[in-house]
Amino acid sequence: MMKTKTKLLLFVFSMVALCFTCWTVYGQKQTASRINWEYTALLIPYSDSDKMIPLLNVQGSQGWEVVQAKFRTDPSDTHMFFLLKRPK
């Protein structure tokens, strides 16, 4: 009875170790491929803030995603700056 439990425990441990090893190797293989990105920038006047979301949605439908958004607070220049990227 004790040998059966020991063998079962050893088998389960071996299967878990094998799954973990395969998962790790698979994960490394997936991240090893390099993605080339292209970037663009948008500068939108803050006075057009009601048009900002529809404009970003159009960019998103073309595959762009916002990487950085910054509100420029210079009194002579009130714009929102958006940096976008997408895979080439």
C-alpha positions as a Markdown table, in Angstrom:
| # | Residue | x | y | z |
|---|---|---|---|---|
| 1 | Met | 0.0 | 0.0 | 0.0 |
| 2 | Met | 2.8 | 2.4 | 0.9 |
| 3 | Lys | 4.7 | 1.6 | -2.3 |
| 4 | Thr | 1.6 | 2.4 | -4.4 |
| 5 | Lys | 1.2 | 5.8 | -2.7 |
| 6 | Thr | 4.9 | 6.6 | -3.2 |
| 7 | Lys | 4.8 | 5.6 | -6.8 |
| 8 | Leu | 1.6 | 7.7 | -7.4 |
| 9 | Leu | 3.1 | 10.7 | -5.6 |
| 10 | Leu | 6.3 | 10.3 | -7.7 |
| 11 | Phe | 4.2 | 10.0 | -10.9 |
| 12 | Val | 2.2 | 13.2 | -10.1 |
| 13 | Phe | 5.3 | 15.1 | -9.2 |
| 14 | Ser | 6.9 | 14.0 | -12.5 |
| 15 | Met | 3.9 | 15.1 | -14.5 |
| 16 | Val | 3.8 | 18.5 | -12.8 |
| 17 | Ala | 7.5 | 19.0 | -13.4 |
| 18 | Leu | 7.1 | 18.0 | -17.0 |
| 19 | Cys | 4.2 | 20.3 | -17.6 |
| 20 | Phe | 6.1 | 23.2 | -15.9 |
| 21 | Thr | 9.2 | 22.5 | -18.1 |
| 22 | Cys | 7.1 | 22.4 | -21.3 |
| 23 | Trp | 5.2 | 25.5 | -20.4 |
| 24 | Thr | 8.4 | 27.4 | -19.7 |
| 25 | Val | 10.1 | 26.3 | -23.0 |
| 26 | Tyr | 6.9 | 27.2 | -24.9 |
| 27 | Gly | 6.7 | 30.6 | -23.3 |
| 28 | Gln | 10.3 | 31.4 | -24.1 |
| 29 | Lys | 9.8 | 30.3 | -27.7 |
| 30 | Gln | 6.8 | 32.6 | -28.0 |
| 31 | Thr | 8.6 | 35.6 | -26.7 |
| 32 | Ala | 11.8 | 35.0 | -28.7 |
| 33 | Ser | 10.3 | 36.4 | -31.9 |
| 34 | Arg | 11.0 | 40.1 | -32.3 |
| 35 | Ile | 8.2 | 42.4 | -33.2 |
| 36 | Asn | 9.1 | 45.5 | -35.4 |
| 37 | Trp | 7.0 | 48.5 | -34.5 |
| 38 | Glu | 6.1 | 51.7 | -36.4 |
| 39 | Tyr | 5.3 | 54.8 | -34.5 |
| 40 | Thr | 3.3 | 58.0 | -35.1 |
| 41 | Ala | 2.4 | 61.0 | -33.1 |
| 42 | Leu | -0.8 | 63.0 | -32.8 |
| 43 | Leu | -1.0 | 66.6 | -31.4 |
| 44 | Ile | -4.7 | 67.5 | -30.8 |
| 45 | Pro | -5.7 | 70.9 | -29.5 |
| 46 | Tyr | -7.3 | 70.7 | -26.1 |
| 47 | Ser | -10.2 | 72.8 | -27.5 |
| 48 | Asp | -11.1 | 69.8 | -29.7 |
| 49 | Ser | -11.3 | 67.4 | -26.7 |
| 50 | Asp | -14.8 | 66.3 | -27.7 |
| 51 | Lys | -13.3 | 65.0 | -31.0 |
| 52 | Met | -10.4 | 63.3 | -29.2 |
| 53 | Ile | -12.0 | 59.9 | -28.4 |
| 54 | Pro | -13.5 | 59.4 | -31.9 |
| 55 | Leu | -10.2 | 60.3 | -33.5 |
| 56 | Leu | -8.4 | 57.8 | -31.2 |
| 57 | Asn | -11.0 | 55.1 | -32.0 |
| 58 | Val | -10.3 | 55.6 | -35.7 |
| 59 | Gln | -6.6 | 55.2 | -35.1 |
| 60 | Gly | -7.3 | 52.1 | -33.0 |
| 61 | Ser | -9.4 | 50.5 | -35.8 |
| 62 | Gln | -6.3 | 50.9 | -38.0 |
| 63 | Gly | -4.2 | 48.9 | -35.5 |
| 64 | Trp | -2.6 | 51.8 | -33.6 |
| 65 | Glu | -2.4 | 51.8 | -29.8 |
| 66 | Val | -1.6 | 54.7 | -27.5 |
| 67 | Val | 1.8 | 54.3 | -25.9 |
| 68 | Gln | 2.0 | 57.7 | -24.2 |
| 69 | Ala | -0.5 | 60.5 | -23.7 |
| 70 | Lys | 0.7 | 63.9 | -22.3 |
| 71 | Phe | -1.2 | 67.1 | -21.7 |
| 72 | Arg | 1.0 | 70.1 | -22.6 |
| 73 | Thr | 0.3 | 72.8 | -20.1 |
| 74 | Asp | 2.3 | 75.6 | -21.7 |
| 75 | Pro | -0.2 | 78.6 | -21.7 |
| 76 | Ser | 0.7 | 79.3 | -25.4 |
| 77 | Asp | 0.3 | 75.7 | -26.4 |
| 78 | Thr | -2.6 | 73.7 | -24.9 |
| 79 | His | -2.5 | 70.4 | -26.8 |
| 80 | Met | -2.7 | 66.7 | -26.0 |
| 81 | Phe | 0.2 | 64.8 | -27.3 |
| 82 | Phe | -0.3 | 61.1 | -28.2 |
| 83 | Leu | 2.4 | 58.6 | -29.2 |
| 84 | Leu | 1.0 | 55.6 | -30.9 |
| 85 | Lys | 2.5 | 52.3 | -32.2 |
| 86 | Arg | 1.5 | 49.3 | -34.2 |
| 87 | Pro | 3.3 | 46.2 | -35.6 |
| 88 | Lys | 4.8 | 46.7 | -39.1 |
